[in-house]
Amino acid sequence: MARAQIVWYRRDLRVRDHPALHEAVASGAPVVPVFAVDPALTDGPAASGPRAAFLAASLADLDDALRERGARLIVRHGDPVDVLPALAREVDAAVVRWTADAAPFGRRRDERVRAALEGAGIDAVADPGQYVVDPTAVETQNGTPYTVFGPFRRRWEDAGRGPIHDAPQRIDPTADVGGEALPTAKDLGQTKDRPDVSDPIAAGGETEGLAAARRWLDSPIAHYADRHDRLAGGTSELSPHLRWGTISSRWLEARARRLSGEGPLAFVRQLAWRDFFAHVYRHHPEDRHREHQARYRDLAWEDDPEGLDAWQTGQTGFPLVDAGMRQLATTGWIHNRARMVVGSFLTKDLHVDWRHGERHFLRWLLDGEPVQNDGNWQWIASVGVDPKPYFQRLFNPTRQQQRFDPDGEYVRRWVPELERVPDKLLAEPWRMSDEQQQAAACVIGKDYPDRIVDHAEQREVAAARYREAGES
Ligand SMILES: Cc1cc2nc3c(=O)[nH]c(=O)nc-3n(C[C@H](O)[C@H](O)[C@H](O)COP(=O)(O)OP(=O)(O)OC[C@H]3O[C@@H](n4cnc5c(N)ncnc54)[C@H](O)[C@@H]3O)c2cc1C
């Protein structure tokens, strides 16, 4: 009988369209699916209360799906560099497979695990499956990586896609392999200081992910091109499932492409952003936490703990900024347009280092992942790849609100103090007269904060700082 194959699960928590699982099952060997609870993740800088809960639910769902097929999820605690070779020896595995990672931390870890396995005479195989297109499969004509999205996407459109695999019907397990109980959110990093959110936008697991994706593909996707910037809703909200691999991005793209119309096309284009940032950090791991554009590495940032606190808690006096930050703290997710506005506000109105925003997002976002988060923060701070002049990403929060939440549905939902403020003043409540404040039961400075900065003034300050850094 063929020697066992181990499938090491990480953030690919599904049985459908999972190339590593597919290959292991197709080999005819007994298969050992394993998840290693790695203290570097559960206690490290990327630990997050909301994501711990999502992960715990996803692992439980994965275990159910594996059991339905005859196997189960083996759980081990410890550094994967110790866990995987030990398990391989225990079950006499010839191969350990996993889904290739593009993130700097993941790649370093995987190389350490590969060396340990190969040192013990065990094969290590990284299969595709995390992205629509393998991050190394797209390159410029000179063979160099892309740093601008438009040309990347055009090449990405033509790149080959691997076959999409159904879930295996049956998985031949290895008898006699012991594992620990499925981890709880607490085992995965949730603590009193790193709590969950009260109303998560999505629950973990492939069952949930698939149902959400089917609902999205069934009809709302048709309106994506017109509605994706609408703050009150209009996007798929599938990012947590894509982040954890509880749905396959390859499958999702293929399904969207089967549909006609501008909505599905625009949605597919958006999936390319995720592959773009994976591509960027696959080739530029040194960009993590460091400005891609060298000229902005000495940009002057402000040390402003009060401003940072007002931003984090949604108390800046700018309704759209506060709505976005409160949506994050309550649901573990923010609409993309609001992410851009709060990101611009932190870096260009408060002049606070984008790394503070990046860390705060990583703590709360269900879809938070270092590569996408870092790439997007650098993008909005105008210091990263895909360069556009800083003033093109210097958003006026008042105008953004008037444009993308014209009837105030989003802002009133997240900032209930403003419920009775008339539409025409909702984006600038500080302009209300005393009588208007009384009539709206919203006294500025008492019921809702006065704006902490003047955007027109801070815009000039930001412009001067970027100009100076860019010219030096
Ligand atoms: C400051 C900032 C930080 C961000 N941090 C993250 C993060 O940690 N993780 C994350 O997945 N996204 C991040 N994004 C990108 C984007 O905001 C989210 O992917 C999107 O809002 C998720 O909502 P959705 O699933 O409804 O997206 P949809 O509009 O339905 O798009 C479909 C999918 O395309 C991908 N996508 C869309 N826009 C982007 C983008 N700009 N970059 C990368 N992928 C994209 C996502 O996987 C998304 O689920 C960030 C954006 C900003 C401005």
The ligand as a MOL file (V3000), in Angstrom:
LIG
                    3D

  0  0  0     0  0            999 V3000
M  V30 BEGIN CTAB
M  V30 COUNTS 53 58 0 0 0
M  V30 BEGIN ATOM
M  V30 1 C -6.7360 50.5430 3.9810 0
M  V30 2 C -7.2570 49.2480 3.3810 0
M  V30 3 C -6.9820 48.0280 4.0010 0
M  V30 4 C -7.4650 46.8260 3.4490 0
M  V30 5 N -7.1730 45.6260 4.0700 0
M  V30 6 C -7.5960 44.4540 3.5110 0
M  V30 7 C -7.2970 43.2010 4.1230 0
M  V30 8 O -6.6310 43.1140 5.1580 0
M  V30 9 N -7.7710 42.0720 3.5260 0
M  V30 10 C -8.5090 42.1130 2.3720 0
M  V30 11 O -8.9190 41.0560 1.8780 0
M  V30 12 N -8.7820 43.2840 1.7610 0
M  V30 13 C -8.3450 44.4520 2.3000 0
M  V30 14 N -8.6590 45.6410 1.6770 0
M  V30 15 C -9.2740 45.6080 0.3410 0
M  V30 16 C -10.7910 45.7410 0.2710 0
M  V30 17 O -11.2290 46.8320 1.0120 0
M  V30 18 C -11.5240 44.4850 0.7310 0
M  V30 19 O -11.0000 43.3490 0.0940 0
M  V30 20 C -13.0180 44.5890 0.3970 0
M  V30 21 O -13.5710 45.7290 0.9980 0
M  V30 22 C -13.7310 43.3460 0.8690 0
M  V30 23 O -15.1190 43.4820 0.7080 0
M  V30 24 P -15.9230 42.5960 -0.3310 0
M  V30 25 O -15.5810 41.1650 -0.1320 0
M  V30 26 O -17.3420 43.0000 -0.2380 0
M  V30 27 O -15.2700 43.0820 -1.6900 0
M  V30 28 P -15.8300 43.0230 -3.1920 0
M  V30 29 O -15.9240 44.4160 -3.6680 0
M  V30 30 O -17.0140 42.1570 -3.2960 0
M  V30 31 O -14.6030 42.3790 -3.9810 0
M  V30 32 C -14.4460 40.9620 -4.1340 0
M  V30 33 C -13.1120 40.5270 -3.5960 0
M  V30 34 O -12.0510 41.1270 -4.3340 0
M  V30 35 C -10.9380 41.3320 -3.4730 0
M  V30 36 N -10.6280 42.7590 -3.4080 0
M  V30 37 C -11.4510 43.7880 -3.6530 0
M  V30 38 N -10.7920 44.9670 -3.5250 0
M  V30 39 C -9.5300 44.6550 -3.1570 0
M  V30 40 C -8.3680 45.4210 -2.8730 0
M  V30 41 N -8.3550 46.7590 -2.9180 0
M  V30 42 N -7.2560 44.7540 -2.5040 0
M  V30 43 C -7.2260 43.4140 -2.4490 0
M  V30 44 N -8.2950 42.6410 -2.7320 0
M  V30 45 C -9.4200 43.2520 -3.0790 0
M  V30 46 C -11.3450 40.8450 -2.0800 0
M  V30 47 O -10.8730 39.5230 -1.9020 0
M  V30 48 C -12.8480 40.9030 -2.1580 0
M  V30 49 O -13.5010 40.0230 -1.2650 0
M  V30 50 C -8.2080 46.8600 2.2400 0
M  V30 51 C -8.4820 48.1010 1.6350 0
M  V30 52 C -8.0120 49.2740 2.1910 0
M  V30 53 C -8.2980 50.5830 1.4950 0
M  V30 END ATOM
M  V30 BEGIN BOND
M  V30 1 1 1 2
M  V30 2 1 2 3
M  V30 3 2 2 52
M  V30 4 2 3 4
M  V30 5 1 4 5
M  V30 6 1 4 50
M  V30 7 2 5 6
M  V30 8 1 6 7
M  V30 9 1 6 13
M  V30 10 2 7 8
M  V30 11 1 7 9
M  V30 12 1 9 10
M  V30 13 2 10 11
M  V30 14 1 10 12
M  V30 15 2 12 13
M  V30 16 1 13 14
M  V30 17 1 14 15
M  V30 18 1 14 50
M  V30 19 1 15 16
M  V30 20 1 16 17
M  V30 21 1 16 18
M  V30 22 1 18 19
M  V30 23 1 18 20
M  V30 24 1 20 21
M  V30 25 1 20 22
M  V30 26 1 22 23
M  V30 27 1 23 24
M  V30 28 2 24 25
M  V30 29 1 24 26
M  V30 30 1 24 27
M  V30 31 1 27 28
M  V30 32 2 28 29
M  V30 33 1 28 30
M  V30 34 1 28 31
M  V30 35 1 31 32
M  V30 36 1 32 33
M  V30 37 1 33 34
M  V30 38 1 33 48
M  V30 39 1 34 35
M  V30 40 1 35 36
M  V30 41 1 35 46
M  V30 42 1 36 37
M  V30 43 1 36 45
M  V30 44 2 37 38
M  V30 45 1 38 39
M  V30 46 1 39 40
M  V30 47 2 39 45
M  V30 48 1 40 41
M  V30 49 2 40 42
M  V30 50 1 42 43
M  V30 51 2 43 44
M  V30 52 1 44 45
M  V30 53 1 46 47
M  V30 54 1 46 48
M  V30 55 1 48 49
M  V30 56 2 50 51
M  V30 57 1 51 52
M  V30 58 1 52 53
M  V30 END BOND
M  V30 END CTAB
M  END
